[in-house]
Amino acid sequence: MTGRDDVRGDLASDLDLPAFVPPPMSAALEAELGSLTAMPARRPMVQLAKLVGVSLVYGAGLLAILSVRDDAGELPMGWMFATGLAWLFGFALPIYAALVPPQGSMMPRWKLAGGAAIAMAIAFIVLGLVIHPSGPSSVQYGAERFVHGHWCLELGIATAIVPVVVGAIFLRGALPVASRWVAAGLGAGGGSLGGLVLHLHCHITDALHVGIIHGGVVGVSALLAAAIVPRTTDVR
C-alpha cells in the first residue's frame, strides 16, 4: 500500500465507518436483465452475398419490365460487355468496402468506401462523356433536350434504393464513426447498379446524356445515401 492508502485506512479505522453495502436491485431491473439475450454476430460475407443476390435479381426484374435497348445489336459488343463489367465493378467494390471489415476489425473499410464513391462518380461521368457509340436506332437528345432525359436519373436512383436499404439494415447500429462515408459507398454501389440497368436499357447515346445523367446517378445516389442512411445506422 502507498502512504496515501495507509492514511485512508487509519482514518476509516478511527472513524469506525461501516462497510458500504450496495442497495439491492429492484425487481424491475432484475426482470430486465433476465430477459436479455445475446445478439447474433454480424456475418459480413453472408450479408454481402445476400445484398448482391437481391440487388441483381431486382435489377434484372426492372430490365425485364423495361426491355433491352433497341440499338443493342447495332453497338460494338466489346464496348457493351466491357462497360457492363465496369458498372458491375462499380457496384461490387463500394458495397464490399461498406459491408466487409478488414481482418481483425469490426469497422467497415470506410476510407475505401468513401474513396470508391468519389472515384466511381467521376469515372463514370468521364467515361460517358468520352465514349458513347451510336447505332441507326440510337437517339440523340443533345443540349436542346438534355432535361428530357431526367427519367433516366430517376430510374437509376430507383434501382439504387434496394441495395442501399438492404445495406442500411445490415449495418444498423454497427457504425460508431464515419457512417456518412460508408453510406456514400452504399449509395455509389447502388447507383452503379442503376447505371448498369440504364446501360442495358436506354438507347439515348449523346455524350451529355450518357455522361451527366447515367454517370451522375452514381454521385447523386451517394450523396442521398450519405444524407439519409446514417439516421438509421448510427449507434444511439
C-alpha positions, -999 to 999 in steps of 0.1 A, spaced: 0 0 0 11 36 -6 14 62 21 -19 77 10 -37 44 13 -23 40 48 -37 73 58 -71 65 44 -71 31 62 -62 47 95 -88 74 91 -115 48 83 -105 29 114 -105 60 136 -140 70 124 -152 34 127 -172 37 94 -194 8 84 -186 -12 53 -205 1 22 -232 -23 10 -248 -15 -23 -286 -14 -24 -304 -45 -38 -316 -43 -74 -352 -36 -80 -375 -64 -92 -380 -45 -125 -342 -43 -131 -337 -79 -123 -365 -88 -147 -350 -66 -174 -315 -82 -170 -330 -116 -170 -347 -110 -203 -315 -100 -221 -303 -123 -249 -271 -124 -268 -271 -105 -301 -261 -126 -331 -227 -116 -345 -226 -100 -379 -216 -122 -408 -203 -97 -433 -196 -121 -462 -230 -137 -458 -246 -103 -458 -226 -92 -488 -238 -123 -507 -274 -116 -498 -272 -80 -508 -256 -87 -541 -281 -115 -549 -312 -95 -540 -299 -64 -558 -290 -83 -590 -324 -100 -591 -341 -67 -586 -321 -51 -613 -328 -80 -637 -365 -77 -629 -365 -40 -637 -347 -47 -670 -372 -74 -679 -401 -50 -673 -384 -21 -692 -369 -42 -721 -334 -42 -735 -323 -12 -756 -334 -11 -792 -299 -5 -805 -282 -32 -786 -274 -53 -817 -260 -23 -835 -234 -13 -810 -198 -28 -806 -202 -59 -784 -168 -53 -769 -179 -19 -756 -212 -32 -744 -195 -61 -725 -166 -40 -711 -188 -12 -700 -212 -36 -683 -183 -51 -664 -172 -17 -654 -207 -9 -640 -206 -43 -621 -172 -34 -606 -186 0 -596 -214 -18 -579 -193 -45 -561 -163 -25 -548 -180 1 -527 -206 -23 -514 -178 -47 -504 -160 -19 -486 -191 -7 -468 -201 -42 -455 -169 -62 -450 -144 -50 -424 -107 -58 -427 -93 -88 -409 -93 -83 -371 -115 -53 -372 -152 -46 -366 -154 -14 -386 -161 -14 -424 -135 0 -447 -149 35 -446 -120 51 -463 -122 27 -492 -160 31 -494 -158 68 -494 -129 69 -519 -146 44 -542 -178 65 -541 -159 96 -553 -138 78 -578 -167 59 -594 -188 90 -596 -161 108 -615 -150 78 -636 -185 71 -650 -192 107 -658 -159 109 -678 -164 75 -694 -199 85 -707 -187 119 -720 -157 104 -738 -171 70 -751 -207 68 -763 -210 48 -796 -243 50 -815 -262 29 -840 -290 36 -865 -316 31 -838 -299 52 -812 -314 85 -801 -296 118 -797 -310 143 -773 -282 168 -773 -281 200 -752 -315 212 -765 -334 183 -750 -310 174 -722 -335 179 -694 -359 155 -711 -336 127 -701 -343 132 -664 -363 100 -663 -331 80 -666 -318 97 -635 -350 88 -616 -348 52 -629 -312 49 -618 -319 62 -583 -349 39 -580 -326 10 -589 -302 21 -562 -328 21 -534 -328 -17 -528 -290 -22 -523 -289 10 -501 -319 -1 -479 -306 -37 -475 -271 -24 -467 -285 1 -441 -305 -27 -425 -274 -49 -422 -253 -20 -408 -278 -7 -383 -261 1 -350 -227 -11 -363 -212 23 -373 -200 43 -343 -179 66 -366 -176 75 -403 -211 64 -411 -216 90 -439 -186 77 -458 -199 41 -455 -234 53 -466 -218 71 -496 -202 38 -506 -236 20 -504 -251 48 -525 -224 47 -551 -227 9 -554 -265 12 -557 -260 40 -583 -236 18 -603 -263 -9 -604 -287 18 -617 -261 27 -643 -259 -9 -654 -296 -11 -659 -295 22 -679 -266 9 -699 -287 -21 -710 -320 -3 -714 -315 33 -726 -308 39 -763 -300 76 -759 -264 79 -768 -253 115 -769 -224 125 -746 -243 148 -722 -270 122 -715 -247 92 -711 -221 112 -691 -241 135 -669 -273 115 -665 -261 79 -665 -228 87 -648 -244 112 -625 -266 85 -610 -236 73 -590 -228 107 -575 -265 116 -567 -272 82 -551 -240 85 -530 -250 120 -518 -286 110 -510 -274 79 -491 -248 99 -471 -275 123 -461 -302 98 -452 -287 64 -442 -267 75 -411 -300 82 -394 -307 45 -393 -272 31 -390 -257 54 -363 -252 39 -328 -278 55 -305 
